[in-house]
Amino acid sequence: MPAWRAQRLDALPPYLFVEIDRRKKAAIAAGKDVINFGIGDPDLPTPGFIVERMAAAIRDAANHQYPAGIGSPDFRRAAADFCRRRFGVALDPEREVIALIGSKEGLGHVPLATVNPGEVVLVPSPGYPVYEAATIFAGATPYRMLLREADVWLPRLDDIPADVGRAAKLLFLNYPNNPTGACAPRAFYERAVAFARQHELLIVHDAAYSELFLDPAHAPVSILEVPGAAEVAIELHSLSKTFNMTGWRLGFAIGHAGALASLAAVKSNVDSGPFNAIQQAAIEALRQSSHRDVVACREIYRQRRDIVVDSLRKLGIAVQSPQATFYVWARCPDGYASLEFAARVLEEAAVVIIPGVGFGQAGEGYFRMALTVPADRTREAFARLERVRWW
Ligand SMILES: *Cc1c(COP(=O)(O)O)cnc(C)c1O
């Protein structure tokens, strides 16, 4: 019998969480009280005002038919209005906004839509694994830009070798960043836009965490705030993390009209767009993006962040307090490789953390904790960790 497994699947980087996953399942099966800081999926429900809008939308039979693949005109206008209010960015909703079935769907399809086999795609490392996987699916070659703590997790664009710069067609960026929690200042985006012009490449900026800022004085900026950026960049937004809507599957892409048209051409052959009712609920969400329920969620993440950061420091673990995202990225205690440390934390305390190496070799020596665990359970996890003799 053939295995029915394409070679391109074997070209994907290995999935390094298998062993941790196996041990986690074994701990749960053994009846252990596992506390999971692993998955980046909000534990809080979607705010009621969005759920109510959805309930009404789902009863409207007009919504039961195929949606417009690139999103309804109303949804695209609401997304453009949101970007104008939030970032001061003016967009033409007909050419510069398209709906996505979650931003991951868009990230997965962008290389298919914009690069040719054999071309080079610049991806951050450590980074969200989708950038590299999507590059490989498109037959292109990923080039990993190392992110270092000393550079506050921004890539050194000047260090990219000239031949790589010439061959590169796409540059993936992601700020606020998963897994490091780092934010990029406006000056970095200006530098990136200049780099893209110089090398004639397209920037794909993943802004899934732009609204998950934990300090209201430091709301992240959009790359499209840089003058001329829409000539060299697209930016992907997501309803998932902002509104606790990961299960709903809705995002949108903004920026370069030609790149978005190419993306729409791929999508029209693969999917038929997001459910109309979800788009209508999302219009309400975007209109009320400062609703008290949304602000309250950020406040909850901020409290959890402070507990996690303080508790890690008490354990003697070096950590920067993130200004955005719901991730804390910290250094493993001396002498521990990240897989080994995650395994020991699970073994000794029934606590799940993600080893940094899972985000690429450049993440070795670090681990990630998602702030998706309630405060009392977070304190319980650290009470257990404090009882362990680590070194
Ligand atoms: C969660 C996440 C996304 C995906 O969001 P969806 O809109 O739910 O597909 C994209 N990028 C990063 C870095 C993420 O962590």
The ligand as an ORCA input file, in Angstrom:
! r2SCAN-3c Opt
* xyz 0 1
  C      -2.299     32.915     17.137
  C      -1.403     33.437     16.072
  C      -1.881     33.671     14.777
  C      -3.133     33.048     14.249
  O      -4.254     33.613     14.473
  P      -5.580     33.169     13.741
  O      -6.113     34.464     13.275
  O      -6.375     32.519     14.810
  O      -5.290     32.245     12.615
  C      -1.050     34.254     13.850
  N       0.202     34.582     14.174
  C       0.703     34.354     15.385
  C       2.106     34.746     15.669
  C      -0.080     33.763     16.366
  O       0.450     33.482     17.555
*
